[in-house]
Amino acid sequence: MSRHSTDAGVNGRSTQLRRSDRFLAGLEDFKSVTFVSHVHPDPDALGSMVGLAHLVETCQGKPTRLTRDGQICRAENRAMVDLLGIDLIPTEKIRWRPTDAVVMVDSQPKTGRHSFNGEVDLYAVIDHHQTPGDLDGVPFLDIRRSLGATCSLVTRYLMEQEISIPDRVATSLYYGIETELAGFPREASSLDDTALHHLFPLIDKDLLAKIRNAPLPEAFFEALLQALQCSFTYDRLLISWINDLPNPELAAQVVDFMIRYEDIDWAVCAGIYDEQLILSMRTTWPQAHAGEMLRQIVSKMGGKAGGHDRRAGGYIRLASPSTNSIEQVQAELRRRLLKALHIDECRGKRLVPRREMLQNMV
């Protein structure tokens, strides 16, 4: 999806400019470019900002700023930022200027996935998510829901402009694509595959290996233990509850592990963090529209959610931190999940029987 196509006459014929041409042309009247993304930016968001900054700096010589909305807690994501030297400015420290072009990457306005609330008008939104945002009045849009990663779209821009890609930028883009396509069934298009093949010879493979195998903190194992102790199956659905989530990104790490259980098709991890029930969902079903499903499930519970066909995330605000209040929200979420997946109301079966847990503690 894009807006404001521009035709240029060449030898008496009308030719449509490439999207990267239109994106760059619209920046002419701005002095600098600031990139924003969703809260707790993941590798796809980080790589996309790095790639677009390289595009702008190389083609137009304009200064750029990359921002960070919230903390980056996942070990691999922190390693990506540190090892590749990605300079991120917290959004709360940004001074918004009318001469800045603000570009939202890997997210869309007013979806509840970021703290940027229109302090200045957006020039562009570049994304691949299915969750719709408020796009009215944004001059440039490139939203390709068929793509597996926003980094693939950004790589296409760099290929169109025929500019060299340094190993740091190539590695950022490659890892962003890799993490988005890592699920099964694999969510990828021909453009995603083309981008991977183009980038692979250019990446720093030693740094990539270090990022993939970043040391895991103690908090990860604590969260995983809680999840294993409080995981229940309902037919082909598994729900893992974590009452004290050390950081919000751990919900995604846990559910990435749980979806590999052989007897399920759907996995959800729900954990308490900062008076919110953080949610992460995965499925092995193709074209499952998990993002839209989770959005509908939590929309009437005071929550926000979105995502892709097989991966989704979101949150529900808790009215009270009391145990009784949390249990009521958990029960309502469980009921809605079962209904959405056409699973009859039933008592959950523990993934790890309590008897075995007690025996292992002796």
Beta strands, then each sheet from edge to edge (+ up, - down):
strand 1: 7-10
strand 2: 13-16
strand 3: 32-36
strand 4: 64-68
strand 5: 89-90
strand 6: 100-105
strand 7: 122-127
strand 8: 140-143
strand 9: 231-234
strand 10: 237-242
strand 11: 266-273
strand 12: 276-283
strand 13: 303-307
strand 14: 311-317
strand 15: 349-350
sheet 1: 1+ 2-
sheet 2: 5+ 4+ 3+ 6+ 7+ 8+
sheet 3: 13+ 14- 12+ 11- 10- 9+ 15-
end
